[in-house]
Amino acid sequence: MEYFSHTCCDLFVAVTANGSLELYICLFAGFVLSLVIMFIICWSKSSTCLKNVLSFSSLGVGLAYNWYSQAENQRHECYIHANCNTEDESYDLFNKCQNKQCVRCLARTSDQVSKKLKVRYYQFVETCNVEEKCFERIELGFKHKRYVCTEKNDDKCNINKVSLLYVIPTLSDQLWFENKDIYGDDIGLLEGNFSKIFTEFKKSKKEFSSLWHFNNVPKGEWKIFYLYNQGLPVYPNLSLCPRTAAVLNKLKHFMSGTIFGYAAFSEICPGTYITPHRGCSNARVRCHLALKVQRGTSFLMVENERKEWELGKCLIFDDSFLHSVQHTGFPESSSRAVLLVDLWNPRLCQKERDCLKYIFSSSILDEV
């Protein structure tokens, strides 16, 4: 009966919050399998089986959902996204990026992606009932030379932006976002649900360690438990963390549905060094909710400014700037863990967000 209740809980979260066509097909197959099991139990007339008919019949749905979960996680294994825009030439993570559908990497090696993105831009402008000048900054991003530059050592390219997927040059030069007036509601939600999120983080490590992925680092260990990957919900993982999923769904500025949008538990062990690298766009800012941190052992460096995480608090920064992470603690020190969430840059108006969400929709992954 406990298995039946657990299965129903997982399915409820997956279907209501994160349903997909593949999931519905899988559940239909599971329902049919459950009916077959119930028929066999009733035909056998076993008193023991009849008393536990719900538990036994739920095996069909449970097995179907397990097959779906395994297939979904295998699909997301190809989304493991090492920082393919590192500034450390001795450790070129671009060559080590394991994400076969990393849009930034695809754009760097082929002009087909940039062409598709520009076509989407003009499609949106044509169908939108607002003046084209509202999107001047968006268009400027496509005209920006650093967007199409593919040679790391090309003197014409600014190394600061060389392989960003998309950058609006006039948007902002702000490194940190400490004004709670901008993200007050989202920060309140995240920090207010710290204990619930932390509980699910611990549960994911203890009971679902196989769903964690390893990112490439030259030193130490960096693990990721994806909840959203390039804007796509990772359904099995979300169903295992229903309270965290509910918080993410309530965030006003979360970039779900766009290839810029990630949400994940991220953990680094003592001795880990994540080399200086850059995010894919300044259209987003990255928020870290500190879940586990030992003071004086781990640091985030953005350009030349270093900050520490504070337990249960959010740290928000523009990850399109050069940044690195280091855990200087001894082996017996505590690891550093955060809930990573990508938010819209506050200097983008709603019309610009809508435009970018259309251009960089996660659906482009099906076209490239």
Salt bridges, closest charged atoms under 4 A:
ASP10 OD2 - HIS6 NE2 3.36
GLU72 OE2 - ARG75 NH2 2.65
GLU72 OE2 - HIS76 NE2 3.54
GLU87 OE2 - ARG278 NE 3.25
ASP111 OD2 - LYS115 NZ 3.64
GLU131 OE1 - LYS133 NZ 3.56
GLU139 OE2 - LYS143 NZ 3.72
GLU178 OE2 - LYS307 NZ 3.07
ASP185 OD2 - LYS252 NZ 2.47
GLU191 OE1 - LYS313 NZ 4.00
GLU221 OE2 - LYS223 NZ 3.80
GLU267 OE1 - LYS205 NZ 2.80
GLU267 OE1 - LYS223 NZ 3.68
GLU303 OE2 - ARG278 NH1 3.66
ASP319 OD2 - ARG284 NH2 2.64
ASP319 OD2 - ARG286 NH1 3.86
ASP342 OD2 - ARG284 NH1 3.40
ASP342 OD1 - ARG286 NE 2.72
GLU352 OE1 - ARG137 NH2 2.74
GLU367 OE2 - ARG120 NH2 2.85
